[in-house]
Amino acid sequence: MNLKNLFWFSLLCFCVWCAAALIYFSVGGFYTDAPGLLFTVFSIPGQLALFMLGLFILALPWRFIGPRAAFWAAVVWGTVFTLFFALDIFVYTQYRFHISMAMLELFFGPAGREIFVFPASTYVLAGAGVLALAGVVWGLAALARKVTWGKKAVCVAAAVLLVCELGYNGVYAWGKFMQVPSVLAQVSYLPWANPLSANRRLRKMGFEPKTEPYSLPKAGALNYPLAPLSCDNKTKPNILIILLDAWRGDSFTPEVMPHTYRHAQNALYFSNHLAGGNATEAGVFSLFYSLPHSYWDVFSGQRVPPVLISRLQADGYQLGIFASSRLNSPEFNQNVFASVPNLRLSSRGETKVERDLDMQKDFTAFIKGINKKQPFFGFLFYDSAHGQEYPKDGAVFTPTAPTMNYLLLTKNTDPTPYMNNYKNSVYFIDGLLKQTFDLLKEEGLEKNTIVVLTGDHGQEINDTRNNFWGHNSNFAKWQTHVPMLVWWPGKAGKTLDYRTSHYDVVPTLVQDALACTNPAEDYSLGQNLFDASPRPFSLISSYTKKAVREGDKISVIDNYGYLENYDENYQKTETGVSPQALSAALKTFSKFYK
């Protein structure tokens, strides 16, 4: 087998993979609008051309041994690649995520037989399937050796593939910038897809996305909620959700937050609470949807709001959504608040402190201007703690450090000055929270308003002495434990020590505040906050990893290749969560798809 034969063999395998790739789209849903269809046409060959290139490169060295070695190397590698696609299609249809080394480690590891239970006949059929695939690949290799087309044909084919690759990345970059639902919804269909984005560069060049929304094509991929909600909300209490970006679980103290701590004497304090992520996207998404971050792309692509927001709108709530940082980065305007008209996307100010103050001002105006006879839903998202910012004269805790330069930090850096910066920023927010609580009281809303106060995720300040500063780097308690306080009219304040998580907030509000009778399983992975029965497991996500937590054991599934086990202090352990918990967690990733 010469180089041209090897190219044609790789191309023939590529064509087979492209045909098989249609299964991904049949599962995820086809989009027939012009942008969606164009992206489908380009994304299949554009993404799979990279696998074709990998096959060619892996088989190429064997050509220097001899034509026969190259032929059998091509057959072996072609079988491996084709088998990968067959297995990945099976995994995707079952769980809606793609195969990785972590999945293979789970399958072939000691717990594999407990997580993946198949009858003996399945293994017989699988073995026969592998032999059949090998036979098909051998046939393609034999066919490729007979192809006599020369360099001109190779150049033409390569040029077509290059056009597809450019089209794939170009259409996605445009769709990402313009927030085209049918483009964004398809990006996760194919394995290991990571097309290029050009948002920052396009904005620097002076381009701005269109402001009017795109029409929403129907793909039918989601089955959310599993059943229509049945509700009879007669009392209609006001609801206010307050988030502090990067709020550490141990920062809720009378020294750091004196006003909130004093006000919390009447609150239900859930002292063992976990966020749904160690970063903002996953933390906010899990709080409002009660679903893991793995659903982000499909909900964003189809602009499906959470049932909580939908029910509030159906019940006639006045909505006041206020965030210090932008709500279109991450794109919460495409999912959580997709159905909110005239959404306030950003706050004014050069610093986080200025933007927090601007948000507070606008929220105050909203509360003073609402119809007091009609219920309201409010959302406040403070950001100063995320950047450890506070007013120049607000250094209550000293010594402090200059602005954090991550390039100069090491695991031996003393965290005390940076911790003091963080405490000062939370202390500043505490003053704003006092204004919020005072405002509710002054406007006569305190006795009929449910207030939920928590964080989107935690914040590590070299707590493990492993040079972790910030979040989205591990699933230790400093990045995942957040305070959770609930002021609920008619409920006396007390401390509740059992494990709860962000996934429990929506079921509580939907059932107890909005009077919906559906079981939480219809729209959620959580359970009522006031239900003390043990949670079988908790899911925590980052941008690239998923963690399953059972008790204090944490098993981390890395999208790029590993399964690792830790305790909540980020110490590696030999054993992780139980196979039963892993199996149940994997099934949640496909629960709300048709």
BELZI-V919443 format. One record per run of one state. SS is the DSSP state (a for helix, b for strand, c for the rest). FROM is the first residue (numbers start at 1). LEN is the number of residues. If there is no record, write none. Layout:
BEGIN
SS/FROM/LEN + SS/FROM/LEN
END
This chain:
BEGIN
c/1/2 + a/3/26 + c/29/5 + a/34/31 + c/65/2 + a/67/29 + c/96/5 + a/101/8 + c/109/3 + a/112/4 + c/116/4 + a/120/26 + c/146/5 + a/151/28 + c/179/2 + a/181/4 + c/185/14 + a/199/6 + c/205/17 + b/222/1 + c/223/8 + b/231/1 + c/232/6 + b/238/7 + c/245/4 + a/249/3 + c/252/6 + a/258/9 + c/267/1 + b/268/3 + c/271/2 + b/273/2 + c/275/2 + b/277/1 + c/278/2 + a/280/10 + c/290/3 + a/293/10 + c/303/4 + a/307/8 + c/315/3 + b/318/6 + c/324/4 + b/328/1 + c/329/2 + b/331/1 + a/332/3 + c/335/17 + a/352/18 + c/370/6 + b/376/7 + c/383/1 + a/384/4 + c/388/18 + a/406/3 + c/409/7 + a/416/27 + c/443/3 + a/446/3 + b/449/7 + c/456/4 + b/460/2 + c/462/7 + b/469/2 + c/471/6 + a/477/4 + b/481/1 + c/482/2 + b/484/4 + c/488/6 + b/494/3 + c/497/3 + b/500/2 + c/502/1 + a/503/11 + c/514/2 + b/516/1 + c/517/3 + a/520/3 + c/523/15 + b/538/4 + c/542/3 + b/545/6 + c/551/2 + b/553/6 + c/559/4 + b/563/5 + c/568/4 + b/572/1 + c/573/6 + a/579/10 + c/589/4 + b/593/1 + c/594/1
END
